[in-house]
Amino acid sequence: MSSTQKPYVLGSDPHELERLDRQAAMIERPTRTILQAAGLAAGQHVLDLGTGLGHVARIAGQLVGPEGSVVGLDGARDALAVARERVGAAGEHHVSFVEGDVRTFRAPQPLDAIAGRLILFHLADPAGVVRHHLANLRAGGTFVAIDFDLGGCRAEPDVPLVAEALRWVVSAFSAAGAAPRIGARLGPILRDAGLRNVTTLGMQGYVQPGDPAAGRLLGGVVRSLAPAIVSHGFATPEQMDLDTLDDRINQALAAADSVLLPPLVVGAWGQA
């Protein structure tokens, strides 16, 4: 990791891997929709950047079928071990994983498509990374970026605890060098990297009052970011009270009959 690239702020402990599974389930539908809209299809050969537990790689594997192939790339060895175990158990032999750096990886042969979900969010030079991967695409190949825009996150009507927790999250991500609103900029990033015919699409879910997923979603991110939140002085452990945070969020939303708007899932894609 270069001196200009800060560590992945969310970590990779078992709690974070569990949170990633829950998050992936919540955004599976928009992810699949974006990949399909970008043109992933049977027989293609695809690279998944920052694959983590392999969620996007496996969706891509379903779209390209056994006549195609998907390689998931990540630097987190523990996450890759879980991903390999899962595809092995499912018999998804056309999906494989490799440990490496998404900023420097070179594919052994040109690919039909490269996808990256929630990876540009954490990179110091997202356009530079996309530009690097143009060399890994065949002429006319597709690059697909999927990321969050936290700018639209809120409770409707407003719930002070939710607004406060969101401030902790956005502040901690920003202090760690991540870009919590990068979804809104994916189109310009891909254009500046040299892609043609760039298209963008955003989708947002709504978590209804009384749905316990709201507390797990927001509280889980706060919990993973807690060391950064405390170290940068955005909140104290007592203010967060992590043991009760999920329940307090759910109770506050239910009391206000308030809907939680989670991050907007944004996709952008273009051709090399």
C-alpha positions in Angstrom: 0.0 0.0 0.0 1.4 3.4 -1.0 2.0 6.2 1.5 -0.8 8.1 -0.2 -3.4 5.4 0.3 -5.0 5.2 3.7 -6.0 1.8 5.2 -9.5 0.4 4.6 -11.3 2.2 7.5 -14.0 -0.5 8.1 -11.5 -3.3 8.9 -12.0 -7.0 8.2 -12.8 -8.6 11.5 -15.7 -11.2 11.8 -18.2 -8.5 12.8 -17.4 -6.5 9.7 -17.6 -9.5 7.4 -21.0 -10.3 8.9 -22.1 -6.7 8.3 -20.9 -6.9 4.7 -23.1 -10.0 4.2 -26.2 -8.1 5.5 -25.3 -5.1 3.4 -24.8 -7.2 0.3 -28.2 -8.8 0.7 -29.8 -5.3 0.9 -28.2 -4.1 -2.3 -28.2 -7.3 -4.4 -31.2 -6.2 -6.5 -29.8 -2.8 -7.6 -26.3 -4.4 -8.1 -27.8 -7.1 -10.4 -29.9 -4.5 -12.3 -26.9 -2.3 -12.9 -24.7 -5.1 -14.1 -27.4 -6.2 -16.5 -28.0 -2.7 -17.7 -24.2 -2.4 -18.3 -24.4 -5.4 -20.6 -22.9 -8.3 -18.7 -24.0 -11.4 -20.5 -23.4 -15.1 -21.1 -19.9 -16.1 -22.2 -18.1 -12.9 -21.0 -14.9 -12.8 -19.0 -15.1 -10.5 -16.1 -12.9 -9.1 -13.4 -14.4 -8.0 -10.0 -12.3 -5.3 -8.2 -12.4 -5.3 -4.4 -14.4 -8.5 -4.4 -14.3 -9.0 -0.6 -16.6 -12.0 0.2 -17.3 -12.4 -3.5 -20.9 -11.1 -3.6 -20.5 -9.2 -6.9 -18.3 -11.9 -8.4 -21.1 -14.5 -7.8 -23.8 -12.2 -9.3 -21.6 -11.7 -12.3 -21.0 -15.4 -12.5 -24.7 -16.0 -12.7 -25.0 -13.5 -15.6 -22.0 -14.8 -17.6 -22.8 -18.5 -17.0 -20.4 -21.4 -17.0 -19.3 -20.6 -20.5 -17.9 -17.3 -19.2 -15.6 -16.7 -16.2 -15.3 -14.2 -13.3 -12.1 -13.5 -11.3 -12.6 -11.6 -8.0 -9.6 -9.5 -6.9 -8.9 -8.3 -3.4 -6.1 -7.7 -0.9 -7.9 -9.2 2.1 -6.8 -12.8 2.5 -9.4 -13.7 5.2 -12.3 -12.5 3.0 -11.0 -14.3 0.0 -10.8 -17.5 1.9 -14.5 -17.2 2.7 -15.3 -16.3 -0.9 -13.4 -19.4 -2.2 -15.2 -21.7 0.3 -18.6 -20.4 -0.8 -18.1 -20.8 -4.5 -16.6 -24.2 -4.0 -19.6 -25.3 -1.9 -22.0 -23.9 -4.6 -20.1 -25.6 -7.5 -19.5 -22.2 -9.2 -16.3 -23.4 -10.8 -16.2 -20.5 -13.3 -15.8 -18.0 -10.5 -12.3 -17.8 -8.9 -10.4 -15.4 -6.7 -6.9 -13.9 -6.6 -5.1 -11.9 -4.0 -3.7 -8.6 -5.3 -3.8 -4.8 -5.4 -6.7 -3.3 -7.3 -4.5 -0.3 -8.2 -1.8 -2.2 -10.0 -3.2 -5.6 -11.1 -2.6 -6.7 -14.7 -4.8 -9.3 -16.2 -3.1 -12.0 -18.2 -5.5 -11.4 -21.2 -8.0 -8.7 -22.2 -11.4 -8.9 -20.5 -14.9 -8.2 -21.7 -15.9 -6.3 -18.5 -14.5 -5.1 -15.2 -16.8 -4.3 -12.3 -16.1 -2.7 -8.9 -18.6 -2.2 -6.2 -17.8 0.0 -3.2 -14.1 0.1 -4.1 -13.6 3.6 -5.6 -15.2 4.9 -2.4 -12.0 4.0 -0.6 -9.3 5.0 -3.2 -7.3 8.2 -3.2 -7.3 8.4 -7.0 -10.4 6.7 -8.3 -10.0 8.0 -11.9 -6.4 6.9 -11.9 -7.4 3.3 -10.9 -10.1 3.2 -13.6 -7.6 4.5 -16.2 -5.1 1.8 -15.2 -7.7 -0.9 -15.8 -8.5 0.2 -19.3 -5.4 -1.7 -20.3 -7.1 -4.8 -18.9 -10.1 -4.4 -21.2 -10.5 -5.5 -24.8 -11.4 -2.7 -27.2 -15.0 -1.8 -26.6 -15.0 -3.6 -23.2 -17.1 -2.3 -20.3 -16.1 -0.8 -17.0 -18.8 -0.8 -14.4 -18.5 1.2 -11.1 -21.1 0.7 -8.3 -20.9 2.9 -5.3 -22.8 4.7 -2.5 -23.9 8.3 -2.4 -24.6 9.0 1.3 -25.8 12.5 0.5 -29.4 11.4 0.4 -29.3 9.4 3.6 -31.9 10.6 6.2 -34.9 9.7 8.2 -38.2 11.0 7.0 -39.5 12.7 9.1 -36.3 13.7 10.8 -35.1 11.7 13.8 -32.3 13.4 15.7 -30.5 10.1 16.7 -30.4 9.0 13.0 -29.1 12.4 11.9 -26.4 12.3 14.6 -25.3 8.8 13.7 -25.1 9.7 10.0 -22.9 12.7 10.9 -20.5 10.3 12.7 -20.4 8.0 9.7 -19.9 10.7 7.1 -17.3 12.5 9.2 -15.3 9.3 10.0 -15.3 8.2 6.3 -14.1 11.6 5.2 -11.4 11.8 7.9 -10.1 8.4 6.8 -9.8 9.6 3.2 -12.9 7.8 1.8 -15.5 9.6 -0.3 -19.0 9.0 1.2 -20.8 10.9 -1.7 -18.7 9.5 -4.5 -21.7 7.8 -6.1 -22.8 11.2 -7.4 -19.4 11.6 -9.2 -19.1 8.2 -10.8 -20.1 9.5 -14.3 -17.4 12.3 -14.3 -14.8 9.9 -12.8 -15.3 7.4 -15.6 -15.4 10.1 -18.3 -12.1 11.6 -16.9 -10.6 8.1 -17.0 -11.2 7.9 -20.7 -14.3 5.8 -21.0 -16.8 6.5 -23.8 -20.6 6.5 -23.7 -20.8 6.8 -20.0 -24.3 6.0 -18.5 -25.4 6.4 -14.8 -28.2 5.0 -12.8 -29.2 5.4 -9.2 -31.5 3.4 -7.0 -32.5 3.8 -3.3 -34.4 1.6 -1.0 -36.7 2.6 1.9 -36.7 1.0 5.3 -40.1 1.2 6.8 -40.9 2.1 10.4 -40.7 -0.9 12.7 -38.3 -2.8 10.4 -35.3 -3.9 12.6 -33.1 -3.8 9.5 -32.8 0.0 10.0 -30.9 -0.3 13.3 -28.7 -3.1 12.1 -27.8 -1.1 8.9 -26.9 2.2 10.5 -25.8 0.8 13.9 -23.6 -1.7 12.1 -21.7 0.9 10.1 -21.2 3.0 13.3 -19.9 0.0 15.1 -17.3 -0.8 12.4 -16.3 2.9 12.2 -16.2 3.4 16.0 -12.4 3.4 16.4 -12.2 6.1 13.7 -15.1 8.1 15.2 -13.5 8.1 18.6 -9.9 8.7 17.5 -11.0 11.8 15.4 -13.1 13.1 18.3 -16.5 12.9 16.5 -18.1 11.1 19.4 -17.2 9.3 22.6 -17.9 5.7 23.4 -20.5 6.9 25.9 -22.3 9.0 23.3 -22.4 6.1 20.8 -23.4 3.5 23.4 -22.8 0.7 20.9 -24.5 -2.0 23.0 -27.9 -0.2 22.7 -27.5 1.8 19.5 -29.3 -0.5 17.1 -32.3 -0.8 19.4 -32.4 3.0 20.1 -32.3 3.8 16.4 -35.2 1.4 15.8 -37.2 2.7 18.7 -36.7 6.3 17.6 -37.8 5.6 14.1 -40.9 3.7 15.2 -41.8 6.5 17.7 -41.7 9.0 14.9 -43.3 6.7 12.3 -40.2 7.6 10.3 -38.8 5.9 7.1 -35.0 5.4 6.9 -33.5 6.3 3.5 -30.2 4.3 3.2 -27.4 5.2 0.8 -28.3 5.7 -2.8 -26.8 2.8 -4.9 -25.3 4.4 -8.0 -24.0 2.6 -11.1 -22.0 4.1 -13.9 -20.5 2.3 -16.9 -18.8 3.1 -20.2 -16.7 1.5 -22.9 -12.9 1.4 -23.3 
